[in-house]
Amino acid sequence: MKNNIEWENLNVLVTGGTGSFGKKLVEIMLRDFHPNKLIIFSRDELKQHDMKMSGFNDPSLRYFIGDVRDKNRLIRAMREVDVVIHAAALKQVPSCEYNPFEAVKTNILGAQNIIDAAIDCGVKKIVALSTDKAVNPVNLYGATKLCSEKIFIQGNSYSGIQDTSFSCVRYGNVIGSRGSVIPLFFKQRKRGKITITDTRMTRFWLSLEHAVDVVINALVHMQGGEIFVPKIPSMKIIDLAKAIAPDCDVEIIGIRPGEKLHEILITEEDGRYTLDYDGLYVILPQFSWWHRQNYKDAIRLPEGFSYTSNNNDRWLSLDQLKNMAREFSNPREQTGFPSSFQASAYPAKRVIHKSKSRVRAPVKNVDFGNNIPT
């Protein structure tokens, strides 16, 4: 499918831009798409400084200190912005359980602030990142992300006749990101014992680059109101432990509070309204304000369809996990799948539009090509 988005004429803002996803997004945006302006919005001045010093100093970059809890700051940051990618969140399950009010302020009220600011500033497209933990949540983090999903989808009704559209991207664990189990296993390997909560546990996995691909494709396809879910492989946690530390003892410590045995990305209830389209699953909204325009060639999924990490038809083998472990044993920070692992990671079909010019003037009334022929 042709990408009708002229990125070189757009101003893009990413919240949480100094996190693992944000940095990979900025890297790919600068390498492949060359937006007119790329605003990194985050609350940590040290991370912004470190990001600049590490080479993220392109003339198109702007570093904004701010918090999604602060609506006025968001309004100031979103002036003349065309696209917002909302990646900021409190994500650590134990931290959210211990600090529930803070999780609500950032993940729910912060999402409301993004919606209000985007509508007030006339932003055209907004994609919010979500998580498998928002599906049938069993912890506070998942509950806040479920609320965030719901209000982002319903935000389309608040925009009214204004051309502001909201969609979500929902995916599982990102390999090599902060909080990943991989660094923990490498640390535990040094003492000769790996801790596993349950040998039956399975997880979805995708690379940071794949996650960015899905978000870019969502921006290309979105009509507003959809939840996009990538097709990604599953793995068994016990296999990952064997791949990283084959000679270590394994201690079973039991499932922790707020943890699931298997991950769910699409429930059977959502499956009734889900399409298979261009390498993605697309969950369609069921509201009176939504009228389907795109996805004409999509395939409707069979009755009873659900998408969970234990019923997936794509699995990472032990050999693939071993190859991954060998490359991740490098102590430098890893930001995605190792190079030798890319071919088997089921990457999304990236739609690339490389600009030939570096236009720097803000452009008004941009045509996003929403109704793309299919």
C-alpha positions as CSV (number, residue, x, y, z in Angstrom):
1,M,0.0,0.0,0.0
2,K,1.3,3.5,-0.9
3,N,2.1,5.8,2.0
4,N,0.3,9.1,1.2
5,I,1.6,10.8,4.3
6,E,4.2,13.5,3.3
7,W,6.2,13.3,6.5
8,E,8.7,16.0,5.5
9,N,5.8,18.5,5.8
10,L,4.6,17.4,9.2
11,N,5.4,18.3,12.8
12,V,5.4,15.3,15.0
13,L,5.3,15.1,18.8
14,V,6.1,12.0,20.9
15,T,5.4,11.9,24.6
16,G,7.8,9.7,26.6
17,G,10.3,10.4,23.9
18,T,13.4,9.6,26.0
19,G,12.2,6.0,26.8
20,S,13.2,2.9,24.9
21,F,10.3,3.1,22.4
22,G,10.7,6.9,22.0
23,K,14.4,6.8,21.2
24,K,13.9,4.0,18.6
25,L,10.9,6.0,17.1
26,V,13.1,9.1,16.8
27,E,15.9,7.1,15.3
28,I,13.6,5.6,12.6
29,M,11.8,8.9,12.0
30,L,15.1,10.7,11.3
31,R,16.5,7.9,9.2
32,D,13.5,7.1,7.0
33,F,10.9,9.9,7.2
34,H,12.5,13.2,8.0
35,P,9.6,15.1,9.5
36,N,9.7,18.9,9.4
37,K,9.8,19.0,13.2
38,L,10.1,16.2,15.8
39,I,9.3,17.2,19.4
40,I,10.5,15.0,22.2
41,F,8.2,15.6,25.2
42,S,9.3,14.1,28.5
43,R,9.7,15.1,32.1
44,D,13.4,14.0,32.7
45,E,15.9,16.7,31.8
46,L,18.9,14.3,32.4
47,K,17.5,11.8,29.9
48,Q,17.0,14.5,27.4
49,H,20.5,15.7,27.9
50,D,21.9,12.2,27.6
51,M,19.9,11.7,24.4
52,K,21.3,14.9,22.9
53,M,24.8,13.9,23.8
54,S,24.4,10.4,22.3
55,G,23.9,11.9,18.9
56,F,20.2,12.8,18.7
57,N,20.9,16.4,17.7
58,D,19.3,16.7,14.3
59,P,18.1,20.3,13.4
60,S,14.5,19.0,13.3
61,L,14.6,17.9,16.9
62,R,13.0,19.9,19.7
63,Y,13.3,18.9,23.4
64,F,10.4,19.9,25.6
65,I,10.4,19.4,29.3
66,G,6.9,18.6,30.5
67,D,4.5,16.1,32.1
68,V,1.3,14.7,30.6
69,R,-0.4,15.6,33.8
70,D,0.1,19.3,32.9
71,K,-2.6,20.1,30.2
72,N,-1.4,23.7,29.7
73,R,2.1,22.5,28.9
74,L,0.7,20.0,26.5
75,I,-1.3,22.7,24.7
76,R,1.8,24.8,24.4
77,A,3.8,21.8,23.0
78,M,1.1,20.8,20.5
79,R,0.8,24.1,18.8
80,E,1.2,23.6,15.0
81,V,1.7,19.8,15.6
82,D,0.1,17.4,13.1
83,V,0.8,14.0,14.6
84,V,1.1,12.9,18.2
85,I,2.4,9.5,19.4
86,H,1.6,9.0,23.0
87,A,4.1,6.7,24.6
88,A,4.4,8.2,28.1
89,A,3.1,6.1,31.0
90,L,3.9,4.6,34.3
91,K,4.6,1.0,33.3
92,Q,6.1,-0.9,36.3
93,V,3.4,-3.2,37.7
94,P,4.7,-3.2,41.4
95,S,5.3,0.5,41.3
96,C,1.8,1.2,40.1
97,E,0.3,-1.1,42.7
98,Y,2.2,0.7,45.5
99,N,1.5,4.2,44.0
100,P,-2.0,3.8,42.6
101,F,-3.0,7.5,42.6
102,E,0.2,8.4,40.7
103,A,-0.6,5.7,38.1
104,V,-4.1,7.1,37.6
105,K,-2.8,10.6,37.3
106,T,-0.3,9.7,34.6
107,N,-2.0,6.9,32.7
108,I,-5.7,8.0,32.8
109,L,-5.8,11.7,33.5
110,G,-2.7,12.2,31.4
111,A,-4.5,10.5,28.5
112,Q,-7.4,12.8,29.0
113,N,-5.0,15.8,28.8
114,I,-3.6,14.5,25.6
115,I,-7.0,14.2,24.1
116,D,-8.2,17.6,25.2
117,A,-4.9,19.3,24.1
118,A,-4.9,17.6,20.7
119,I,-8.5,18.6,20.0
120,D,-7.9,22.2,21.2
121,C,-4.7,22.5,19.0
122,G,-6.2,20.9,15.9
123,V,-3.8,17.9,15.8
124,K,-4.8,15.6,12.9
125,K,-3.7,12.1,14.1
126,I,-3.0,10.7,17.5
127,V,-1.9,7.1,18.2
128,A,-1.6,6.0,21.8
129,L,0.5,2.9,22.9
130,S,-1.3,0.3,24.9
131,T,-0.4,-3.1,26.3
132,D,-1.6,-6.7,26.6
133,K,-2.1,-6.0,30.3
134,A,-5.1,-3.8,29.4
135,V,-6.9,-6.9,28.2
136,N,-8.8,-8.5,31.1
137,P,-6.6,-6.6,33.6
138,V,-5.5,-8.2,36.8
139,N,-3.3,-5.4,38.1
140,L,-3.7,-1.6,38.5
141,Y,-1.3,-0.9,35.6
142,G,-3.5,-2.9,33.2
143,A,-6.6,-1.3,34.6
144,T,-5.3,2.2,33.9
145,K,-4.3,1.3,30.4
146,L,-7.7,-0.2,29.8
147,C,-9.2,3.1,30.8
148,S,-6.7,4.9,28.6
149,E,-7.7,2.8,25.6
150,K,-11.4,3.4,26.2
151,I,-11.1,7.2,26.5
152,F,-8.8,7.4,23.5
153,I,-11.2,5.5,21.3
154,Q,-14.2,7.6,22.6
155,G,-12.1,10.7,22.1
156,N,-13.2,10.6,18.5
157,S,-16.7,11.5,19.5
158,Y,-15.4,14.6,21.3
159,S,-13.6,15.9,18.3
160,G,-16.9,16.2,16.5
161,I,-16.7,17.7,13.0
162,Q,-13.1,18.7,13.7
163,D,-10.5,16.6,11.7
164,T,-8.8,15.0,14.8
165,S,-8.6,11.2,15.0
166,F,-7.5,8.9,17.8
167,S,-6.4,5.3,17.6
168,C,-4.4,2.8,19.8
169,V,-1.7,0.3,19.2
170,R,-1.7,-2.7,21.6
171,Y,1.2,-5.1,21.8
172,G,3.1,-7.3,24.2
173,N,6.6,-7.4,25.7
174,V,9.4,-5.5,23.9
175,I,12.7,-7.3,23.8
176,G,15.6,-5.4,25.1
177,S,13.5,-2.5,26.6
178,R,13.9,-1.3,30.1
179,G,12.1,-3.7,32.4
180,S,12.6,-6.7,30.1
181,V,13.3,-10.0,31.8
182,I,16.4,-10.6,29.6
183,P,18.7,-8.3,31.7
184,L,17.4,-9.9,34.8
185,F,18.3,-13.4,33.5
186,F,21.8,-12.3,32.6
187,K,22.3,-10.8,36.1
188,Q,21.0,-14.0,37.7
189,R,23.3,-16.1,35.5
190,K,26.3,-14.7,37.3
191,R,25.1,-16.3,40.6
192,G,24.2,-19.7,39.0
193,K,20.5,-19.6,39.6
194,I,17.6,-18.4,37.4
195,T,14.2,-17.7,39.0
196,I,11.0,-18.6,37.0
197,T,7.5,-17.9,38.3
198,D,5.9,-20.8,36.4
199,T,7.3,-23.2,33.8
200,R,4.0,-23.0,31.8
201,M,4.3,-19.2,31.3
202,T,4.3,-17.8,27.8
203,R,4.7,-14.3,26.5
204,F,4.4,-12.4,23.2
205,W,7.6,-10.8,22.0
206,L,8.5,-8.1,19.5
207,S,11.4,-5.8,18.8
208,L,11.5,-2.1,19.3
209,E,11.8,-1.6,15.6
210,H,8.8,-3.8,14.9
211,A,6.8,-1.8,17.5
212,V,7.7,1.4,15.7
213,D,6.7,-0.1,12.3
214,V,3.3,-1.0,13.7
215,V,2.8,2.6,15.0
216,I,3.8,4.1,11.6
217,N,1.5,1.7,9.8
218,A,-1.3,2.6,12.2
219,L,-0.9,6.2,11.3
220,V,-1.0,5.4,7.6
221,H,-4.1,3.2,7.9
222,M,-6.1,4.7,10.7
223,Q,-9.5,6.2,10.2
224,G,-9.9,6.9,14.0
225,G,-11.3,4.6,16.7
226,E,-9.3,1.4,15.8
227,I,-7.0,-0.7,18.0
228,F,-4.1,-2.1,16.0
229,V,-2.6,-5.4,17.1
230,P,0.6,-6.8,15.5
231,K,1.0,-10.4,14.6
232,I,4.0,-11.4,16.7
233,P,5.6,-14.6,17.9
234,S,5.3,-16.2,21.3
235,M,7.9,-17.8,23.5
236,K,8.0,-19.9,26.6
237,I,9.8,-18.2,29.5
238,I,11.5,-21.5,30.5
239,D,12.9,-21.7,27.0
240,L,14.3,-18.2,27.3
241,A,15.9,-19.1,30.6
242,K,17.5,-22.2,29.1
243,A,18.8,-20.2,26.2
244,I,20.4,-17.5,28.4
245,A,21.6,-19.7,31.2
246,P,21.6,-23.4,30.1
247,D,23.9,-24.5,33.0
248,C,22.2,-22.7,35.8
249,D,19.7,-24.1,38.3
250,V,16.1,-23.0,37.9
251,E,14.1,-22.0,40.9
252,I,10.3,-21.9,40.6
253,I,9.0,-19.0,42.8
254,G,5.3,-18.9,41.9
255,I,3.3,-16.4,40.0
256,R,3.5,-12.9,41.5
257,P,0.5,-10.8,42.4
258,G,-0.9,-9.1,39.3
259,E,0.8,-11.5,36.9
260,K,-0.8,-13.7,34.2
261,L,0.2,-17.2,33.1
262,H,-0.4,-16.2,29.5
263,E,-0.9,-12.9,27.7
264,I,-4.0,-11.9,25.8
265,L,-4.0,-9.3,23.0
266,I,-7.5,-10.0,21.6
267,T,-10.3,-11.5,23.6
268,E,-13.1,-13.6,22.0
269,E,-15.4,-10.6,22.6
270,D,-13.1,-8.2,20.7
271,G,-12.5,-11.0,18.1
272,R,-16.1,-10.5,16.8
273,Y,-15.1,-7.0,15.6
274,T,-11.5,-7.7,14.4
275,L,-10.2,-7.7,10.9
276,D,-7.1,-9.3,9.5
277,Y,-5.6,-6.5,7.3
278,D,-2.1,-5.9,5.8
279,G,-0.2,-7.9,8.4
280,L,-2.1,-6.5,11.4
281,Y,-5.2,-7.3,13.4
282,V,-7.5,-4.3,13.5
283,I,-10.2,-4.1,16.2
284,L,-13.0,-1.9,14.9
285,P,-15.0,0.4,17.3
286,Q,-18.7,-0.3,17.8
287,F,-20.1,3.2,18.2
288,S,-22.8,5.2,16.3
289,W,-20.2,7.8,15.3
290,W,-18.0,5.3,13.5
291,H,-18.6,4.5,9.8
292,R,-16.2,2.1,8.2
293,Q,-14.3,3.7,5.2
294,N,-11.0,1.8,5.0
295,Y,-10.1,-1.9,5.2
296,K,-12.2,-2.9,2.1
297,D,-10.0,-5.9,1.4
298,A,-9.8,-7.0,5.1
299,I,-10.6,-10.5,6.2
300,R,-13.1,-10.9,9.0
301,L,-12.0,-13.4,11.6
302,P,-14.0,-16.6,12.4
303,E,-16.4,-16.8,15.3
304,G,-14.6,-17.6,18.6
305,F,-11.3,-16.1,17.5
306,S,-9.0,-14.9,20.3
307,Y,-5.3,-14.1,20.3
308,T,-3.3,-15.3,23.3
309,S,0.4,-16.1,23.8
310,N,-0.4,-19.8,24.4
311,N,-2.6,-20.4,21.3
312,N,-0.3,-18.6,18.8
313,D,0.8,-20.3,15.6
314,R,4.1,-18.4,15.6
315,W,6.7,-19.5,18.2
316,L,10.4,-18.7,18.8
317,S,12.4,-21.8,18.8
318,L,15.1,-22.6,21.4
319,D,17.8,-22.1,18.7
320,Q,16.4,-18.7,17.9
321,L,16.4,-17.7,21.5
322,K,20.0,-18.9,21.9
323,N,21.1,-16.8,19.0
324,M,19.3,-13.8,20.6
325,A,20.9,-14.5,23.9
326,R,24.4,-14.6,22.4
327,E,24.0,-11.2,20.9
328,F,22.3,-9.7,24.0
329,S,25.1,-10.9,26.2
330,N,27.0,-7.8,24.9
331,P,26.9,-5.4,27.9
332,R,26.0,-2.3,25.9
333,E,22.4,-1.4,25.8
334,Q,20.3,-3.3,23.3
335,T,17.3,-1.6,21.7
336,G,15.7,-4.4,19.6
337,F,16.1,-7.8,18.1
338,P,19.7,-8.7,17.3
339,S,20.6,-8.4,13.7
340,S,20.8,-12.2,13.1
341,F,17.4,-12.6,14.6
342,Q,15.4,-10.1,12.4
343,A,14.5,-12.6,9.7
344,S,12.5,-14.8,12.1
345,A,10.9,-12.1,14.2
346,Y,7.9,-11.7,11.9
347,P,8.4,-8.0,11.3
348,A,5.5,-5.8,10.2
349,K,5.4,-4.7,6.6
350,R,6.9,-1.2,6.9
351,V,5.5,1.4,4.5
352,I,8.4,3.8,3.8
353,H,8.2,7.2,2.3
354,K,11.7,8.7,2.1
355,S,11.7,12.4,1.5
356,K,14.1,13.9,-1.0
357,S,13.9,17.4,0.5
358,R,14.3,18.8,4.0
359,V,11.5,21.3,4.1
360,R,11.5,23.2,7.4
361,A,8.5,25.5,7.1
362,P,5.4,24.5,9.0
363,V,2.6,23.3,6.6
364,K,-1.0,23.9,7.2
365,N,-4.1,21.9,6.1
366,V,-2.1,18.8,5.5
367,D,-3.9,16.1,3.5
368,F,-3.2,12.8,5.2
369,G,-4.8,10.7,2.6
370,N,-7.1,9.0,5.1
371,N,-9.3,7.3,2.5
372,I,-6.5,5.3,0.9
373,P,-7.6,3.1,-2.0
374,T,-7.4,-0.6,-1.1
